[in-house]
Amino acid sequence: MVEIEIQGLNAQQRVIADIIWACGDRKAVDKFIDALPTVALKREAKNIVNLMVMAVVEQAYDGLGSLDEAEAVLQKYNKRR
């Protein structure tokens, strides 16, 4: 699995990111986000998911990660519209 590092997260955001990263699929991510106690935390978690997706795409674009890994992360975290 690809490893990413998102700069500038505070301690609470790192914990949220670690929990999201450990989720098995988008359904588990959504369940976790829905269980957060405030709208602000839910919004923050959604933003962290977006940052994760962008970081993986950027790594693939820069040649630091494979396209297959980026696609796997996109399928795991990207919500179908």
Secondary structure, 3 states (H helix, E strand, C coil): CCCCCCCCCCHHHHHHHHHHHHCCCHHHHHHHHHHCCCHHHHHHHHHHHHHHHHHHHHHHHCCCCCHHHHHHHHHHHCCCC
